[in-house]
Amino acid sequence: MSTPHSVSAEEYLPRDTADVVRTVRDSRSRSEQLTVRGGELYEEGFDLPAQPTVVSLRRMDQVLDINLGKRTVRVQAGAKLSEVDRRLGAHGLGLPVIGDHRDITAGGFASVGGVSTASHKHGMFIDQVVDLEYVDNDGRIGTCGRGHHTERFHRILCAGGRAGIITALTLDVIDIDKDHTWLSTNADRFLDFDLFVEHAYSEISRPGSSVLQVGRWVDTAPLKVARPVGTGHVQLGTVRFGQWSSLHPTAPNRALRARREVGSRARKSLGAIASAAGGRAGTPVRNAAAGAVMFAPKIQTLRDAEYLADTALSSSERGPAYRVGVFAPLSSYGSVFYRMHDLFSAHRERTGCFTVISAMTYGVRSRYLRAEATARGLAADDYGLITFTCRLRPAAMPSELLRDIVSGIDEICRSENAMRYESGE
Ligand SMILES: Cc1cc2nc3c(=O)[nH]c(=O)nc-3n(C[C@H](O)[C@H](O)[C@H](O)COP(=O)(O)OP(=O)(O)OC[C@H]3O[C@@H](n4cnc5c(N)ncnc54)[C@H](O)[C@@H]3O)c2cc1C
């Protein structure tokens, strides 16, 4: 390959916008299909072509400018948000919405939309994008933003790399000291799904002073003993439970700070063990690590709380799974939640294709989503994001079942004015 920055036949590593332009034009002249990556990780759930030619922006990772007056930061698209946030911290500033792990890049997050447990308050990551620079699929540089070329701006945000490569972004930041903002967790636990959904709805509608919020529901497959007992297999029943967590500002005393240290060390070790514990034998450890997120410490800093999933859950949630996310308008939140739950439970019962079914939910008050709803002829509303993760057995889902599920979700969205959370397909 002629581009000096390619490290293999399949990967380009541009250092600046001019490199990106050359890369796009070179591959175009060779009729190569380019796949964009923010960093090194391949995210589970993306369909990659069999042999993709990848352009990774991981060397375009600079913070270009912090504007204290305007409360904005300008970054290259490959900058990791955790690093940007750390740099902002030195000025008493921070990013209002960051992803749940430390390797997420600004361009990658803007290309999927970006929601977090702070979205009930601050919206989506793309709500914080003031403007951006990009290279289109013909290799031309352009800029767009909230105030200019707005249509193009909306087309590129959330497009999953298909509408061009984002090379730099300007982001809104807020005044916040994440290392000294202490949060206290109020956790409500539920064994009843109806009560869980009711509580989630009421917290999402009226979040009060909560800085972060998240609800999780877990529904294990019916447990069966391995050997036949009497005439058949004994069914031990399904374990179902949920938790709603709201994190509010607090002033901690010394004892609570010490408790937080111990709690966070224990969860980190559990996460490390879970990531090492493979196969069937590792399942209890991985489940325990997932549980550790639900039983988070009473007191923690905002920075710790934002990455809680990174320390335990991400390493515990391995294995093939079907995931789907839906933005449910608050006016039909409960109905969407029940219908999605029923859809997956019914498929599990009928085909046995899923084992554990889990759901995560929180509020999303987003300018972008309201504009998107209006553009689709729907009433603009506030939303609850509801994501379902269904563990697969066996590893692959038969295509006719996938079709059934996708059309079931589409029908729920159509009839409830909900929107799928996806990267622009
Ligand atoms: C639909 C979807 C939604 C997700 N939402 C969330 C979420 O809300 N919160 C969360 O914590 N995690 C979310 N994830 C996981 C999320 O993708 C990753 O955590 C994060 O986006 C990965 O960032 P990355 O920089 O590694 O990007 P990658 O995984 O490399 O890329 C993500 C997507 O963005 C495109 N892309 C990457 N860089 C650029 C660029 N510079 N210009 C144009 N396109 C680019 C890629 O082609 C790909 O489609 C989501 C995943 C998917 C598939």
The ligand as an ORCA input file, in Angstrom:
! r2SCAN-3c Opt
* xyz 0 1
  C     -25.318      1.040     18.327
  C     -24.351      1.100     19.456
  C     -24.561      1.996     20.485
  C     -23.695      2.039     21.567
  N     -23.953      2.906     22.562
  C     -23.167      2.977     23.629
  C     -23.471      3.888     24.659
  O     -24.430      4.612     24.570
  N     -22.695      3.932     25.755
  C     -21.591      3.152     25.856
  O     -20.899      3.231     26.857
  N     -21.257      2.282     24.864
  C     -22.033      2.176     23.761
  N     -21.787      1.290     22.758
  C     -20.599      0.590     22.757
  C     -19.776      1.610     21.941
  O     -19.669      1.374     20.586
  C     -18.447      1.689     22.307
  O     -18.359      1.661     23.678
  C     -17.823      2.970     21.756
  O     -18.570      3.665     20.787
  C     -16.621      2.489     21.153
  O     -15.862      3.610     20.827
  P     -14.654      3.417     19.918
  O     -13.998      4.732     19.929
  O     -13.829      2.231     20.279
  O     -15.376      3.215     18.515
  P     -15.426      1.939     17.586
  O     -15.959      0.776     18.329
  O     -14.153      1.804     16.884
  O     -16.513      2.467     16.543
  C     -17.846      2.628     16.878
  C     -18.576      3.020     15.586
  O     -18.181      4.332     15.211
  C     -17.541      4.324     13.939
  N     -16.421      5.254     14.093
  C     -15.373      5.160     14.967
  N     -14.588      6.231     14.849
  C     -15.143      7.010     13.889
  C     -14.774      8.258     13.321
  N     -13.721      8.930     13.736
  N     -15.565      8.766     12.339
  C     -16.670      8.115     11.907
  N     -17.052      6.934     12.415
  C     -16.297      6.384     13.406
  C     -17.139      2.897     13.669
  O     -17.107      2.613     12.285
  C     -18.236      2.134     14.373
  O     -19.382      2.072     13.563
  C     -22.594      1.211     21.633
  C     -22.381      0.302     20.597
  C     -23.246      0.244     19.527
  C     -23.024     -0.745     18.441
*
